Amino acid sequence: MIISVGEVWSDLDGRFIQDSEGALKKAVNIDAVLVSIDNILRTYRGERCMLPQFASDLHGLLFSRLNQTVVKYVSRNIKDTIEMWEPRVLINDVVLEKDPDGNSLSIGLSVVIKGHDKIFRYQTSIKSGE
């Protein structure tokens, strides 16, 4: 039996598209948590007013050589940063791949959202200058 809980969490959809009534579309529940993760990863340190430590260190590492040490550091940074700023999640796994041109990083996460027994997948790419 599936029970619908309605809207528990909401956030603006990161694509900033309009809904059928002309308002900015919302991301709800699990999608809202994934939008929050995306915001954490895409924010530059110092960019958020009144909360200058909010962010990850990804943008400063885009042109670094991804050797084993750097991959381990970036993976740990992603996990720790998301779990610090997004208390609704636990990160199970972080997978990183740098593109051949060296100016973007693909990130794959296995995420457990507290209160759910399912593992959710989150995939994104961060590019330099983004």
Secondary structure, DSSP 8 states (H G I E B T S, - for coil): -------S-EEE-TT--B-TTSSB-EEETHHHHHHHHHHHHH--TT-STT-TT-S-SGGGGTTS---HHHHHHHHHHHHHHHHHH-TTEEEEEEEEEE-TTSSEEEEEEEEEETT--SEEEEEEEEETT-
